[in-house]
Amino acid sequence: MPAQQKALFLQAKHGHFVVGTREVPAPAAGEVLVKVEATALNPVDWKIQKYGGFITDYPAVLGEDAAGIVEEVGEGVTSFKKGDRVIFQGRLDNDHATYQQYTLITAELVSKLPSQFSFDQGVTIPLGLSTAALGLYNVKSVDKSAALSPPWEEGGRGKYAATPIVVMGGSSAVGQFVLQLAKLSGFSPIITTASPRNAAQLTALGATHVLDRHLAPDVLSAEINIGYDVLMPGGKLLITLGDAVDESKKAEGRTVVNVLGMVQLPFNVAVGASLFSKLFGLLEEGAVKPLHFEVLPHGLKGIAGGLKRLENDQVSARKLVVHPQDAA
Ligand SMILES: NC(=O)c1ccc[n+]([C@@H]2O[C@H](COP(=O)([O-])OP(=O)(O)OC[C@H]3O[C@@H](n4cnc5c(N)ncnc54)[C@H](OP(=O)(O)O)[C@@H]3O)[C@@H](O)[C@H]2O)c1
């Protein structure tokens, strides 16, 4: 293993992305060091560059999705060994982010990747699935989750049979995992909005009805208000962006829940660990499926252009994937 690695740095707040060199970090007790074979792009990274949130120390390494090979395990780790193929969600600090060739992760938040899936397929899963799962099933955090019973735990499969669910933006990465989890939970009907070209893809994941999202008002606040208006008494609106629901509309018994999809946050770890401990089995049986993807050329250098495409809404129903080991 080399002592140095290539990483993509956001040089300063609102600055540029530049490929540079940093040390390969050593795993602390309970952590594993992973050689990142594939990372996937997420909207939060262009938002960090543009708006400056989340990060205080620069230059900063971003990136929250990884698939790769365990290189070294820290003290006390028995569940993984060098050479295991794994997937996990990265964290926004330089030793744990994923836009680099090697990164660290707490072992309890790692899943092995079944051999029938490529790293490119595997890396489409962690952040999207985690966000969907935490929004629906974080029983430890009722103010940030619908706190339903997870379908990957005993007695959870099919538990919400005949309960309707509406998924706004079902072709987004998070939305596609909400559809899959809703199906596992038994929800029916599963109604979603997306561009019509993605209808078959979403039906295959569990949607029973795909509505053209362009038929609805396309400004965000209006769309969220529509989401709120379809809630039944006692229903919950889960949102991954700011709460734009008109205050005058908020009636008792219908709730807006702000989801925070970072699995490593203290109030998310328990459910995250439960999910990642079962993920290998869910993938093997086909209960959770990877998303469609497109591999970007030029390794880490390809990320900045990919993030621009995400920002410009030029990516539909697929993850953009990068290979950090490719020569930058
Ligand atoms: N709070 C959190 O922790 C958290 C976690 C993850 C993501 N997020 C946020 O959630 C959003 C989705 O993230 P993602 O990674 O799933 O995104 P993504 O996969 O990049 O989303 C792309 C999809 O969004 C759809 N879309 C674009 N504008 C839309 C609109 N106005 N209404 C409905 N759908 C729309 C497009 O659908 P069509 O191509 O079918 O038209 C496209 O397929 C982002 O804003 C992200 O920052 C928040």
The ligand as an ORCA input file, in Angstrom:
! r2SCAN-3c Opt
* xyz 0 1
  N     -31.432     15.538      3.620
  C     -30.530     14.634      3.235
  O     -29.834     14.025      4.040
  C     -30.390     14.325      1.779
  C     -29.809     13.098      1.382
  C     -29.749     12.798      0.025
  C     -30.207     13.700     -0.915
  N     -30.718     14.897     -0.481
  C     -31.271     15.860     -1.472
  O     -32.362     15.204     -2.103
  C     -32.405     15.565     -3.475
  C     -32.364     14.271     -4.312
  O     -31.073     13.710     -4.194
  P     -30.668     12.507     -5.136
  O     -29.241     12.188     -4.920
  O     -31.673     11.454     -4.985
  O     -30.826     13.273     -6.529
  P     -30.588     12.808     -8.016
  O     -30.607     11.321     -8.144
  O     -29.430     13.526     -8.571
  O     -31.909     13.413     -8.679
  C     -32.052     13.410    -10.072
  C     -33.523     13.159    -10.350
  O     -34.288     14.202     -9.774
  C     -35.466     14.313    -10.498
  N     -35.926     15.692    -10.315
  C     -35.268     16.814    -10.669
  N     -36.000     17.896    -10.324
  C     -37.128     17.438     -9.733
  C     -38.279     18.044     -9.176
  N     -38.409     19.366     -9.178
  N     -39.244     17.268     -8.665
  C     -39.130     15.927     -8.676
  N     -38.052     15.267     -9.181
  C     -37.077     16.029     -9.707
  C     -35.129     13.971    -11.922
  O     -36.228     13.234    -12.385
  P     -36.614     12.974    -13.926
  O     -35.317     12.808    -14.666
  O     -37.448     11.733    -13.887
  O     -37.383     14.167    -14.386
  C     -33.840     13.123    -11.815
  O     -34.047     11.778    -12.145
  C     -31.221     16.498     -3.727
  O     -31.690     17.829     -3.638
  C     -30.283     16.187     -2.579
  O     -29.441     17.274     -2.247
  C     -30.822     15.215      0.830
*
